[in-house]
Amino acid sequence: MATQTIDIKVASNGRMVLPASVRKAMGLHGDAKVILTVEDDQVRLSPIGHGVSRAQALYRENAKHVRTTDDFLDDRKVEAATELEEVPSGGEERGAQ
């Protein structure tokens, strides 16, 4: 996408309107959420879906093992069961007199 510079009025309450051409270029339709990033004196708007897509792509690039959500949940169940086994009954430490 080519760089575009547009003047936008900001109302006293902070509201502004993104022109239709900007919404179209960003892939925004109807009600939408964006991520607003402030860096120094500049603001960057990104469609929230793009951030999710980028995070997923980074995960795929850097994940050492292919794991499913079910794999993750199974691991958490094993960890929770192990923690429960380590908790002494009656709330007292083992070996305490």
N, CA, C and O of each residue as an XYZ file, in Angstrom:
388
protein
N       0.851     -1.185      0.000
C       0.000      0.000      0.000
C       0.894      1.244      0.000
O       1.885      1.309      0.728
N       0.542      2.192     -0.797
C       1.295      3.442     -0.866
C       1.030      4.285      0.372
O      -0.032      4.183      0.987
N       1.997      5.115      0.733
C       1.826      6.007      1.870
C       0.818      7.081      1.505
O       0.844      7.627      0.403
N      -0.066      7.376      2.441
C      -1.123      8.339      2.220
C      -1.106      9.314      3.388
O      -0.974      8.891      4.536
N      -1.237     10.599      3.124
C      -1.319     11.600      4.185
C      -2.651     12.322      4.048
O      -2.976     12.870      2.995
N      -3.420     12.308      5.144
C      -4.751     12.914      5.128
C      -4.901     13.756      6.381
O      -4.521     13.321      7.468
N      -5.453     14.959      6.245
C      -5.768     15.789      7.409
C      -7.092     15.317      7.979
O      -8.072     15.158      7.251
N      -7.115     15.095      9.287
C      -8.341     14.676      9.968
C      -8.572     15.612     11.143
O      -7.649     15.918     11.898
N      -9.801     16.058     11.290
C     -10.154     16.931     12.411
C     -10.386     16.073     13.654
O     -11.071     15.052     13.597
N      -9.812     16.496     14.766
C     -10.052     15.849     16.056
C     -10.933     16.797     16.856
O     -10.555     17.943     17.098
N     -12.115     16.322     17.270
C     -13.058     17.146     18.028
C     -12.536     17.378     19.439
O     -11.612     16.700     19.888
N     -13.128     18.328     20.128
C     -12.676     18.663     21.476
C     -12.818     17.487     22.443
O     -12.121     17.435     23.456
N     -13.721     16.537     22.139
C     -13.884     15.360     22.992
C     -12.961     14.213     22.563
O     -13.028     13.120     23.127
N     -12.100     14.458     21.567
C     -11.138     13.456     21.126
C     -11.605     12.574     19.982
O     -10.842     11.742     19.492
N     -12.830     12.742     19.557
C     -13.343     11.903     18.470
C     -12.841     12.382     17.120
O     -12.642     13.574     16.885
N     -12.644     11.403     16.238
C     -12.289     11.707     14.850
C     -12.921     10.658     13.959
O     -13.303      9.581     14.417
N     -13.025     10.979     12.699
C     -13.632     10.072     11.734
C     -12.561      9.629     10.752
O     -11.862     10.448     10.155
N     -12.446      8.293     10.596
C     -11.530      7.786      9.573
C     -12.263      7.820      8.241
O     -13.356      7.263      8.131
N     -11.699      8.451      7.241
C     -12.351      8.500      5.934
C     -12.565      7.094      5.374
O     -11.818      6.170      5.695
N     -13.573      6.944      4.548
C     -13.912      5.647      3.959
C     -12.716      5.038      3.234
O     -12.511      3.825      3.281
N     -11.924      5.878      2.560
C     -10.772      5.341      1.814
C      -9.751      4.707      2.764
O      -9.104      3.722      2.409
N      -9.604      5.262      3.958
C      -8.671      4.717      4.952
C      -9.227      3.420      5.519
O      -8.502      2.434      5.653
N     -10.525      3.422      5.855
C     -11.148      2.191      6.385
C     -11.051      1.065      5.368
O     -10.785     -0.082      5.728
N     -11.266      1.389      4.111
C     -11.188      0.368      3.060
C      -9.760     -0.158      2.942
O      -9.546     -1.367      2.842
N      -8.788      0.744      2.954
C      -7.384      0.335      2.844
C      -6.957     -0.547      4.019
O      -6.102     -1.419      3.866
N      -7.562     -0.315      5.202
C      -7.237     -1.098      6.391
C      -8.059     -2.375      6.492
O      -7.817     -3.205      7.368
N      -9.036     -2.536      5.592
C      -9.886     -3.725      5.640
C     -10.921     -3.682      6.742
O     -11.364     -4.726      7.220
N     -11.317     -2.473      7.156
C     -12.313     -2.310      8.213
C     -13.699     -2.201      7.600
O     -13.926     -1.429      6.668
N     -14.630     -2.994      8.145
C     -16.004     -2.982      7.646
C     -16.940     -2.901      8.833
O     -16.784     -3.657      9.791
N     -17.917     -1.993      8.790
C     -18.859     -1.867      9.892
C     -18.137     -1.507     11.183
O     -17.118     -0.817     11.164
N     -18.678     -1.982     12.312
C     -18.004     -1.767     13.591
C     -16.725     -2.597     13.597
O     -16.736     -3.768     13.217
N     -15.648     -2.000     14.019
C     -14.363     -2.711     14.028
C     -13.512     -2.190     15.176
O     -13.697     -1.072     15.656
N     -12.580     -3.027     15.600
C     -11.624     -2.609     16.625
C     -10.257     -2.484     15.971
O      -9.907     -3.231     15.058
N      -9.503     -1.522     16.464
C      -8.140     -1.325     15.984
C      -7.212     -1.237     17.186
O      -7.644     -0.955     18.304
N      -5.958     -1.478     16.944
C      -4.934     -1.282     17.967
C      -4.307      0.070     17.684
O      -3.885      0.340     16.560
N      -4.242      0.925     18.704
C      -3.650      2.241     18.566
C      -2.305      2.210     19.292
O      -2.241      1.920     20.486
N      -1.249      2.509     18.568
C       0.090      2.519     19.141
C       0.626      3.939     19.078
O       0.631      4.568     18.020
N       1.077      4.438     20.223
C       1.670      5.779     20.287
C       3.167      5.600     20.467
O       3.618      4.969     21.423
N       3.924      6.156     19.550
C       5.383      6.091     19.622
C       5.925      7.490     19.400
O       5.765      8.078     18.331
N       6.572      8.010     20.439
C       7.033      9.396     20.416
C       5.831     10.297     20.133
O       4.889     10.323     20.925
N       5.846     11.022     19.043
C       4.735     11.924     18.744
C       3.882     11.412     17.590
O       3.168     12.186     16.952
N       3.953     10.109     17.318
C       3.191      9.553     16.200
C       2.227      8.469     16.686
O       2.490      7.778     17.670
N       1.113      8.338     15.979
C       0.096      7.337     16.287
C      -0.023      6.403     15.098
O      -0.046      6.832     13.944
N      -0.097      5.111     15.406
C      -0.273      4.105     14.346
C      -1.526      3.303     14.673
O      -1.685      2.841     15.803
N      -2.412      3.134     13.703
C      -3.609      2.319     13.855
C      -3.421      1.036     13.065
O      -2.988      1.061     11.914
N      -3.749     -0.077     13.689
C      -3.659     -1.376     13.020
C      -4.940     -2.144     13.293
O      -5.414     -2.174     14.429
N      -5.509     -2.766     12.264
C      -6.685     -3.610     12.514
C      -6.301     -4.711     13.507
O      -5.231     -5.307     13.387
N      -7.162     -4.978     14.477
C      -6.832     -5.948     15.518
C      -6.581     -7.330     14.931
O      -5.757     -8.079     15.456
N      -7.257     -7.676     13.880
C      -7.054     -8.972     13.230
C      -5.653     -9.128     12.672
O      -5.113    -10.234     12.632
N      -5.059     -8.011     12.238
C      -3.695     -8.076     11.707
C      -2.708     -8.409     12.809
O      -1.753     -9.151     12.580
N      -2.922     -7.870     14.009
C      -2.050     -8.180     15.142
C      -2.123     -9.653     15.506
O      -1.106    -10.282     15.801
N      -3.332    -10.198     15.483
C      -3.514    -11.621     15.781
C      -2.824    -12.461     14.718
O      -2.141    -13.433     15.039
N      -2.999    -12.094     13.462
C      -2.356    -12.840     12.368
C      -0.839    -12.803     12.487
O      -0.167    -13.811     12.273
N      -0.299    -11.624     12.834
C       1.163    -11.507     12.997
C       1.653    -12.365     14.156
O       2.693    -13.015     14.050
N       0.909    -12.371     15.265
C       1.299    -13.179     16.428
C       1.270    -14.660     16.082
O       2.165    -15.406     16.478
N       0.257    -15.087     15.352
C       0.175    -16.492     14.945
C       1.335    -16.858     14.025
O       1.917    -17.935     14.154
N       1.668    -15.969     13.100
C       2.783    -16.238     12.179
C       4.101    -16.330     12.949
O       4.916    -17.210     12.673
N       4.318    -15.427     13.915
C       5.533    -15.481     14.729
C       5.610    -16.783     15.512
O       6.679    -17.383     15.625
N       4.480    -17.216     16.051
C       4.462    -18.479     16.794
C       4.856    -19.630     15.873
O       5.691    -20.462     16.228
N       4.247    -19.670     14.684
C       4.559    -20.762     13.746
C       6.035    -20.765     13.370
O       6.637    -21.829     13.229
N       6.621    -19.581     13.208
C       8.032    -19.486     12.839
C       8.950    -19.945     13.968
O      10.010    -20.515     13.713
N       8.545    -19.697     15.222
C       9.436    -19.926     16.352
C       9.093    -21.128     17.219
O       9.871    -21.488     18.102
N       7.953    -21.752     16.988
C       7.564    -22.905     17.809
C       8.508    -24.067     17.521
O       8.780    -24.399     16.367
N       8.996    -24.668     18.586
C       9.924    -25.782     18.426
C       9.187    -27.096     18.189
O       9.731    -28.007     17.564
N       7.958    -27.201     18.682
C       7.164    -28.413     18.530
C       5.770    -28.031     18.057
O       5.217    -27.015     18.477
N       5.217    -28.843     17.192
C       3.852    -28.612     16.760
C       2.947    -29.150     17.868
O       2.985    -30.334     18.201
N       2.140    -28.262     18.428
C       1.258    -28.654     19.531
C      -0.144    -28.132     19.264
O      -0.336    -27.049     18.711
N      -1.102    -28.923     19.667
C      -2.496    -28.510     19.533
C      -2.983    -27.948     20.861
O      -2.302    -28.059     21.880
N      -4.137    -27.360     20.841
C      -4.754    -26.875     22.071
C      -4.996    -28.040     23.021
O      -4.813    -27.909     24.231
N      -5.409    -29.182     22.471
C      -5.629    -30.366     23.315
C      -4.334    -30.794     24.005
O      -4.362    -31.186     25.172
N      -3.196    -30.725     23.300
C      -1.903    -31.050     23.917
C      -1.636    -30.123     25.096
O      -1.221    -30.568     26.166
N      -1.876    -28.841     24.893
C      -1.660    -27.850     25.937
C      -2.544    -28.148     27.155
O      -2.065    -28.154     28.289
N      -3.828    -28.395     26.915
C      -4.755    -28.665     28.013
C      -4.392    -29.953     28.747
O      -4.501    -30.013     29.971
N      -3.965    -30.978     28.023
C      -3.529    -32.224     28.663
C      -2.346    -31.969     29.590
O      -2.304    -32.496     30.702
N      -1.384    -31.166     29.140
C      -0.224    -30.829     29.979
C      -0.659    -30.111     31.250
O      -0.150    -30.401     32.333
N      -1.600    -29.176     31.125
C      -2.062    -28.439     32.296
C      -2.773    -29.367     33.283
O      -2.633    -29.200     34.495
N      -3.540    -30.349     32.776
C      -4.229    -31.302     33.657
C      -3.217    -32.129     34.441
O      -3.399    -32.364     35.635
N      -2.150    -32.571     33.775
C      -1.105    -33.350     34.451
C      -0.436    -32.490     35.521
O      -0.207    -32.961     36.635
N      -0.122    -31.239     35.199
C       0.497    -30.344     36.178
C      -0.417    -30.114     37.376
O       0.043    -30.125     38.518
N      -1.699    -29.908     37.128
C      -2.644    -29.679     38.224
C      -2.743    -30.913     39.109
O      -2.776    -30.788     40.333
N      -2.792    -32.097     38.520
C      -2.863    -33.332     39.304
C      -1.609    -33.501     40.150
O      -1.692    -33.923     41.304
N      -0.449    -33.176     39.587
C       0.814    -33.276     40.323
C       0.826    -32.305     41.496
O       1.270    -32.660     42.588
N       0.350    -31.105     41.286
C       0.297    -30.119     42.372
C      -0.621    -30.586     43.489
O      -0.305    -30.403     44.665
N      -1.757    -31.188     43.139
C      -2.687    -31.675     44.149
C      -2.057    -32.794     44.980
O      -2.300    -32.882     46.184
N      -1.255    -33.642     44.350
C      -0.584    -34.727     45.063
C       0.456    -34.191     46.042
O       0.728    -34.821     47.064
N       1.035    -33.041     45.738
C       2.085    -32.470     46.580
C       1.533    -31.728     47.794
O       2.277    -31.481     48.744
N       0.260    -31.370     47.791
C      -0.333    -30.628     48.898
C      -0.662    -31.610     50.010
O      -1.441    -32.538     49.792
N      -0.081    -31.430     51.215
C      -0.367    -32.347     52.325
C      -1.804    -32.184     52.806
O      -2.366    -31.092     52.725
N      -2.394    -33.253     53.302
C      -3.761    -33.181     53.797
C      -3.794    -32.405     55.104
O      -2.815    -32.413     55.851
N      -4.881    -31.749     55.384
C      -5.041    -30.985     56.609
C      -4.364    -29.648     56.584
O      -4.440    -28.904     57.562
N      -3.694    -29.311     55.484
C      -3.077    -28.014     55.349
C      -1.786    -27.866     56.143
O      -1.220    -26.773     56.174
N      -1.291    -28.944     56.798
C      -0.039    -28.867     57.576
C       1.109    -29.378     56.734
O       0.929    -30.221     55.855
N       2.299    -28.853     57.014
C       3.475    -29.339     56.310
C       3.821    -30.717     56.824
O       3.638    -31.018     58.003
N       4.320    -31.553     55.934
C       4.747    -32.883     56.332
C       5.974    -32.770     57.225
O       6.862    -31.952     56.986
N       6.005    -33.613     58.266
C       7.160    -33.631     59.153
C       7.062    -32.610     60.257
O       7.905    -32.610     61.154
N       6.059    -31.729     60.234
C       5.907    -30.727     61.298
C       5.313    -31.395     62.523
O       4.456    -32.270     62.398
N       5.770    -30.984     63.736
C       5.279    -31.592     64.975
C       4.679    -30.582     65.881
O       4.217    -30.926     66.968
